[in-house]
Amino acid sequence: MSIRTTTRAALGGRLRSATGLLTGFAATSAAHLGALLTDTGALRHATKPALMPLLAAHSVTAATAAGREAPKLLAPALLLSGGGDVLLQLGNETAFLAGMGSFAAAHVCYVTMFVQGGALTDRRRALVVAAAYATAWAAMMTQLWPDLGGLRVPVAGYSLLLASTAVTSAGLGLRTGLGGALFLLSDTLIATKLAKWRELPGHQFWIMATYILAQYLLATGLLRATEPDAGPAAAPGRAALRAPAPATA
């Protein structure tokens, strides 16, 4: 068997693995959301920690199957989010703050990737988006502040990082921009719960549904940004997201 044939077989295996991991992520997401709707605590706790590791594994494997590497900070961003998911399940304030810290580190990874990818190249557009999100952030924090108690400062600090992800994600394309907006919406729903505002019907379901979709859109949007034919949006900075493609014979 030639080296070329062997390489094609290996890439085909990776593609099947990537598809299997994505299927696993979709199935686990559906099971988790179903557990929230049916209030099945054991299934909810069992599925949540698996979500982001599955998405991270899919992202890395899919990029490899396409003959390149995923953005270096993508897997850390997703795994830090997974760590935050686990900590938030513990249900005490110390774990909640630690989980918030884990998510904050994930947002630093995301913002770094978006900026390296050229999200701020169009400065006028970036300023307009930033002004819109800053207005929304200020309005929401003004409303939430009196009801957050001792969590006011950490929530305010974390929400600034979250808004930074939303702003910079918009500069990399529609897919990542929508992902950043949904992430902001998901965590805003968490904040209203912390403030003991009246909850939506199925409040926790909507928190997780928007969060899962947000992470999927951010991850797949970043993978698309590393494609060699990413098009006109492939600003000079996007090369920083890409690692050298593995050599093939």
N, C-alpha and C positions, 0 to 999 in steps of 0.2 A: 504494500500500500504506500502511495507517495505521500510526501509531507503535505502537499496541498489537500489531498483527500482526507488525511488525518485531521488537518486543521478544520476543514469544512465539517467533518463529523463532530469534532469538539465544539464548534460554534453552534451546530444544530442541537447538541445536547444542552448547551447553555441556554439556548432559546427555549427549549422545552422546559427547562428548570425555571426560567423567568416566568413563563406562562403559568406553570404550576404554582409558583409563589404568589403570583397575582391572583390566581383563583383562590388560593388559601386565604389571602388577605380579604378578598371580597366575601368569601364564605364566613370568615371570622367576624367581619364587620356586620354582616346580616344577622349572625347569631347573637352578637352583642346588642345590636339595636332591638332585636326581637326580645331579648332578655329584659331590656329596659321597659318595653311595652307590656310585657307579661309579669314584670316584677319577679323575675327568677334570679335571685341573688347569687346563687352558686355559679350559674352560667355567666352572669355579668362579670363576676370577679375573675373567673377563669379565662375569659376571652379578652378582656381589656389589655392585660400586659403583653399579649401576643400581637396586637395590631401593628405597632410601629416597627418592631423587629422584622415582621413579615414584609412590610413595605420597604424597609431598608434593604433586606436581602433581595427583594425583587429589583429594586433600583440598581444595585450593584451588578446583579447578574444580567439584567437587561442591557446595561451599558457594555458589559464585557462581551455579550453575545453579538452586539453591533460593532465589535472591534475597537472599542475605546474604553476609557474609564469614566466612572461617574464623578461628578464634582467631589473633591476630596472632603469637603465639609458636609456633604449631604447625609451620609450614613451617621456621622456624629449628631447632626441635628435631629434626625429621626430617633436615634437611640436615647438621646437626652430627653426627648419628648416622651418616649416609652418609660424612662425612669420617672418622669414627672407623673405619668399615668398611675404607676404603681404607688408612688408616695401619696397621691391624692386619695387613693382608696383606703388608706390607713385610718382616715377620719379624725385625726387630732391636729391641733394648731401647729405643733412643731413639724409634723410631717407635711402639712399643707404649705408651710413656708419653705421647707426644703424642696417640695415639688415645684413651687413657684420659681425657686432658684434654678432648678433643672431646666424648666421651660425658658427661663431668661437666658441661660447659656445657649439653648437651642436657637433662640431668636438672634443672638449674636452671630451664630453660624449662618443663619439665613441672610441677615443683613450683609454680612461680609461677602457671601456668594453673590448676592444681587448687585452690590456695588462693584465687585470685581468683574461682573458680567456686563457692566456698562449701564446700569439702571439710572445713573445720574448724568448720562451723556447729554440728554436733552434737558438742560437746566431749567428752561422756562416751564416745560411740562412738569418737571419734578417739583418746582416751587408751587405750581397750581395744585397738584395732588397733595403736597405736604400741607398747604394752607387749608384744604378741605378736611383732611384728617385731623389737623390741629384744632379746627373749629369743633369738629365732632367730639374729639377727646375732651376739650375744655368743657363743652356742654354736659357731657356724660359725667365727668368727674365732679362738676359743680352739683349735679343732682345726687350723686352717690355719696359724696364726702360726708355729709352729716350722719349717714347710716352705717358707715364702715367701721366705726370704733377704732380699736387698736390696729386694724389692718390698713388704715388710711395710707400711711407712707409706703409700705411695701406694694400695695395695689397700685398706687400712683406711679411708682418707679417702674414696676413691671409693665404697666399699661403703656408707658412711653416707649419701651422696647418693642412691645407688640405693635404699636402704631408705626414704629420705624420699619418693621417688617412689612406692614401693609403699604407704606409709602414706597419703599424700594422695590417691592415685588411688582408694583404697577409699572415700573420702568422696564421690566424684562418681558412684558407681553401680557395679553389678555388672560391666559391660563393662570400664570403666577399671580397676576393682579387680583383675579377672582379668589384664588386661594388665600391670599393675604387678607382680603376683605372678610371672607368667611371665618378665618381664624380670629379676627377681631370681633366678629359677631358672636362666635362661640364663647370667647372669654368674657365678653360683655354680659352674656346670659349668666355666666358663673358669678360675675360681680353683683348682678342684681339679686342673685340668690344669697350671696354673702350679706348683702344689705337688708335681707329679709323683705324685699319687695314682693308684691303679689306675683306668683309664678304662672307661667303659661301652662295650659294643659299639656302633659307630657314634657315638662320642662327639661328633664335630664336627657330625654331622647333627642330633643332639638340641640342641646349642647353637644352631644356626641355625634349626631348626624352631620352638623356643620363642621365639627372638628375633623372627623374622618375624611370628609370630602375636601376640606381645606388642605390637609396634609398630602392627600393624593394629588391634588392639582399643583401644589408647590413642588413636589418631588418630580412629577412627570413634566412639569413646565421647565424645571432646571435641566432635566435630561434632554428635552428638545432643544434647549439653548446651547447644548454642547454638540449638536449635530453639525457636521461640516457644512451642510447646505442650509443653515439656519436662516439664510436670506438677508435682506437689507437690515434687519434688526440685529444682525450679528456685528455689533459695535466692536471696536478694537479691544475693549476690555474683556469681551467674552472669551478670548483666547486664554485668559487666566483661569477660567473654569475648567478648561480641558487639560487632561494629562495626555502624554504621547500615546498614540494607538499602538498596541502590541504588533510586532513584526510578523508577517505571514510569508510563507514561501509559495 
